Amino acid sequence: MKWCRLILMILLVVTETVSARPARVILLRHAEKPPDESTIHLSERGQSRARALVTFFEVRSVLGSNGPPAALFAPKFTRQGHSRRPYETLEPLADHLKLSVQMPYGPSDYAALSKRVLSDAALDGKTVIVCWIHDYLPALAKALGVKPEPARWKGSIYDRVWVITYQDHHAVLADLPQNLLPDDSPK
């Protein structure tokens, strides 16, 4: 009888650990790039957006109702020309929150990132922000459990966030405007 209880307790602990899940994952594209795409840094407008995101994540209750973000992720820098823009987009927020921007995976390693985010017990019930390359955002959302995979993120769009929440073990995606800078979409 004691063995059965012990085994049941172990199974419950393992199940809780395996099902560790953030309360929400916020996906966004890096801020604006300069006209010369070979430049790896944000444009002036992109730098303004990055600074404005600090207030955005503090003020918007739908984004911050679980307290401040527990983790910030961006793709690691690569030689193939993917830029520092995702990191630079999160840098002002990271400074404000006194967090580091974690960059353990390359841009196409979104499956490994999603596995980590969905299984890391330290992120259970917390908010996670991921700033990524727009080409991979729909597949990343799908890897985080969103079904069906969202439509392609348009290359000209910088002023949106996707908020993924988990309800009854289902991922629910909301597409929200940032509405931070002049000419941003209000809806």
Order of alpha helices (4+ residues) and beta strands (2+ residues): alpha-beta-alpha-alpha-beta-alpha-beta-alpha-beta-alpha-beta-beta
